[in-house]
Amino acid sequence: METRAGSEVAMAVWSVLSARAVTAFFLVVLGRVSQGQAFSLPFRKPESCGHDQYFDISALSCVPCGAHQRPDAQGTSCECIPGFQMISNLGGPAITCKKCPENMKGVTQDGWNCISCPSGLTAEGKCHCPPGHILVERNVNGTLLSQATCELCDKSENSFTEANTLENRCVRCDSTFINTSKSCECLGPNILTGGLCFSTAGNFQQRIISTVRQGTLGISLNSEWFAKYLQSTASACSMYANLTSCQALGNICVMNMNSYDPSMFDACRVFQYIFENTAGLSTVHSIPFWRQNLPWLFYGDQLGLAPQVLSTTPLPKNFSFKDQNQNTKLKFVAASYDIRGNFLEWQSLEGGVLQLCPDTETRLNAAYSFGTTYQQNCEIPMSKILADFPTPIFYDIYLEYTDENQQQNIWAVPVLNLNLKYNRMFVNQDSSPNKWLLTRRIFLVDTVSGRENDLGSQPKVVRIATQISLSIYLVPNTKSGNIYPPLITIAYNDIDIRDPSSQSVKLSFSVKYEMNQGEAYVQTDIALGVLGGLAVLSSLLKTAGWKRRIGSPIIDLQAVMKFLVYYAGDLANVFFIITVGTGLYWLIFFKAQKSVSVLLPISIQEERFVTYVGCAFALKALQFLHKLISQITIDIFFIDWERPKGKVLKAVEGEGGVRSATVPVSIWRTYFVANEWNEIQTVRKINPLFQVLTVLFFLEVVGFKNLALMDSSSSLSRNSSDYLAPYSRILRYAVSTALWLVIGIIQIVYFAAFYERFIEDKIRQFVDLCSMSNENLCSQRGLVPNTDGQTFQIAVSSQMRQHYDRIHEILTRKNGPARLLSSSSTFDQSIKAYHMMNKFLGSFIDHVHKEMDYFIKDKLLLERILGMEFMEPMEKSIFYNDESYSFSSMLYYGNEATLLIFEVLFFCVVDLACQNFILAAFLTYLQQEVFRFIRNTVGQKNLANKTLVDQRFLI
């Protein structure tokens, strides 16, 4: 007991001491690190070490080998030089070498013993035997012989053996030798090719098989791989139905782009020959294009077969986005083969099997998330391609699914090889699917068939799958997410290898989803036709109302131009309504659907939509410019009702006397009203800066722009590590217009319901200002006793219009007799005309001209709706009560709808062009400020000229 207790105490003490020692050790290490020593070392690679050095994998540096040693083949250890045996080996470079005696200069294959060689030495100092012999260094029980022997393999009919490639065993000869020549030698007239022996009695073996590899560079080369293995694999496949050889033959056909030319007996022609001559064999899985023992390479060459394969039988699998049985994964699998035809494995395409561009596994796997449009592009150095793909791997691709009985099945995925030639024509590049020839097997990189003369040399040409596209087609009118078999479209490019370290290749991989847009096009055309017809009627009504107001009964060029301008604005509204409705339809029905029934239009299918948006913007811009020009050039008259008060004595120049004259009315009241008019020129119901910033905030900060991504997610936030699908132009337009209109309408409602009621109504204030300026001059605010109506729309009689035009002509005259007068005389004439116009309008309102009198009435409801008056002003003009202040149509205030639509279209057009919301917002605000500046500047100048004339006259 005491001993045990003592042991426990000792162990405890040791533990404490050990802990202190470890602590002390770390303190020492930390102390050294804290002194700031640089962690730098020379960069060395195994290939950079000298001929007597090896690469130390621990120190990552080159270290000299010991005496009588040299680096091994890997360069990471040492071995004895020829003529020296190992006497110790502790692993790695820790070996000891001893020179062999003169009578035993050879070294055994394992390097541990010296031995006498009967037939000389190899360069490595090992024993060498003549061809057909095997080297024997030990007895059966392992005892070392004093002298090695070379044993001749028995090639007679009793054994049919020969030395293997390592020359250490006698193995049975290949069956082609035995079956053809009854020996281990391929004697004439038999043919030795690819290490196999074939009889000349066959059919196609006697023909000249083309070993030429055609390329996209416009050059042909003699492939060493084709020359060495094409005939042997074809013979073994045809004569012996060798499965591996048939697969290898199919691989050579695929390496030559599945091209078929009856005039050339190349790999695909040979394959087709074997296929036709094995018609008696059964098919695989009842597929007529898949013959027993042969790989499935083609779907057949019948015209019109491709559309039947791609759009006849739906895949027995449903896809859904948000259902309880959510299914958004495309499970692609591939049967992979090496270049010699050996089956490698079944493997999932996830993890970037077909994607040459590197990326994270999460982003690579996003390619197979149903409904996610995928696009990947990169540029990879040729040196990396050559290092990563020493030999090609071939893939037969299938889509895995579960049937109604919960049984796992696979569906063959067809391939559209754009490089395939049929009768020397690129049939798969034709726009008509009826001419396509679908295939099955693909590869990514071929660095073998482009080698000439020597398979160990650098390839002259490398063939790479530079473009791979996976297309998913939705079954029309499906409500449960059914699709047709996917289609892989692949394009290869040949790279002429000169300097791999300086060459690179651009690669792309994409997944797109398509559906028949024919019905959507029909619905859009119907809507465009109906709304376009209504736009014509609306424009005709506006033109008719305008003709009534100007009193012109004839249809002249001016009327036609006016109609076209009205129609441009109405048609712009039609295009805007259709595009907004279309965009919201795709946004809502695609993002919110459970079982998949609609898919987003692809880029080509969006072109019509983008054209409609462009038409809407162009026509709305024309309408906006027309309104802007109309507002700038409109005639505005401010009539001061104040009368001159009293007279003053005024000296008369040249007469030497004085005479009385009326006191002029002050111009400052007119100036004050005109200034207030200027201030409301660009008053709006929305704040443009707030509008732009708020829309940008919701798009970029809140994340509404993520709703425009071409995937099934409705989330506003995305993880930075996740794959971001490309943006849909339709969805970007839908999200942008929806936000812009909602925020704009909220501003308008707030402005009308709150701001104008409780804070400030500048339009009503201007009307009140005009009324207050005439205080104590009128007993009431309205023109009619006991009324407060201050604003009117006027339909003038023809007599009044003629009188107005006579005076107005003097104001606007720029040609004719006025040019013969001096500038001051012309100016004086304009002053008198302006005064005459003000006096005439004032007297007209005061009922002075009985022959040009007027009366006041309210508009009918239908007149207000149609925007035109039914009553023709014959003898008297008509003043219509205008409680809605329609004079605001000459201001920004009364054209808010036009401005709002024009600005959202401007924003969307810029975004569609550059895919940048920030730039679109900046340019939109910039154009708002530019046009506002133009409107204010030109409007003020026009108004200032008129009030200046009035001032000159009154002074």
Protein Blocks (a to p, Z undefined) as FASTA:
>chain_A
ZZmmmmmmmmmmmmmmmmmmmmmmmmmmmmmmmnopacddddddfklpcfkbccdfklop
acdddehiacdfkopaccddehiacfbdeehjlccdddddfklmbccfkopaccddfkbp
afkopacddehiacdfbdfkopacfbdcdddddfbfklopaddfkopaccdddfklmmmn
opabdcdfbdceehiacdfkbmklmpccdfbdcdfkopacddfklmmmmmmmmmmmmmno
paklmmmmmmmmmmnoopacfkbccfklmmmmmmmmmmmpccehhiaklcghiacfbgbj
aehklmmmmmmbccfbdddfklmklcfbdcdddddddfkopafbdcdfehhlmmmbgcdf
klmmmmmgghiacdddddddfklmmmmmmbacddddddddddfkopacddddddddfkbc
eehiafklpfblklpccdfbdcfbdcklmpghiakbccfbdcddfbccddddddehiano
pacdddddddddddddfblmlgccdddddddddddfklmmmmmmmmmmmmmmmmmmmmmm
mmmmmmmmnopabdcfklmmmmmmmmmmmmmmmmmmmmmmmmmmmmmmmmmpcbdcbdcd
dfklmmmmmmmmmmmmmmmmmmmmmmmmmmmmpccddddfbdcedjdddddehklpacdd
dddddfklmmmmmmmmmmmmmgcfbdfklmmmmmmmmmmmnopmmmmpccfbfbfbdcfk
bccddddfklmmmmmmmmmmmmmmmmmmmmmmmmmmmmocfklmmmmmmmmmmgokafbf
blbghiabfbdcddddfklmmmmmmmmmmmmpcghjllmpcfklmmmmmmmmmmmmmmmm
mmmmnomammlgcddddddfklmmnopafbdcfkbccddddfkopmlmmpmklmmmmmmm
mmmmmmmmmmmmnopaklmmmmmmmmmmmmmmmmmmmmmmmmmmmmmmmmmmmZZ
